[in-house]
Amino acid sequence: VPAIWPVGLSAAAVALAAATVSAHAPPGLRSNPQVGLVRWHADGTDVIVLGGVGGRASLGARTVLEHLRTEGVGSIELLVIADGEVPESTVAAVVAAHVTAAVVAYGDGLAGSGIDAARAPPVDTIADVGALQVRFVPATDRVVVEARPSAG
């Protein structure tokens, strides 16, 4: 029995060390706090994507703002409206609550809304946004957004 105890103690010590390292590890690159809301983040850069799920999610302003608050989002380097299903009121609420450097929208999604937005690229495009390299992939009814840490 004494020979088993040190092995068990070692396993417990390894598990405790692993849990401690995990608790201090940086957050993941991508989080998805609700359907239709994706946060890409690295080294203080936040890219928020709303929509892109074909209207399968209700993206009310209150719920989206609560998720952004819970996620710890401060300023937003890029807000992407991935399809035409995102309510303008939700976009306006996000822009009013968070300093937002740029907004990109699928198609004519925000035309006439008073929200300053660029149109999502019509071809597969990669852009450097802070600490992230963001890829826009146009689809028939939305723009798909992927990101990874910038090389620099």
Secondary structure, DSSP 8 states (H G I E B T S, - for coil): -TTHHHHHHHHHHHHHHHHHHHHHS---SEEEEETTEEEEEETTEEEEEE--STT-S---HHHHHHHHHHHT--SBSEEEE-STTS-HHHHHHHHHHS-BS-EEESTTTTTTSS---EE--SS-EEEEETTEEEEEEE-SSSEEEEEEE---
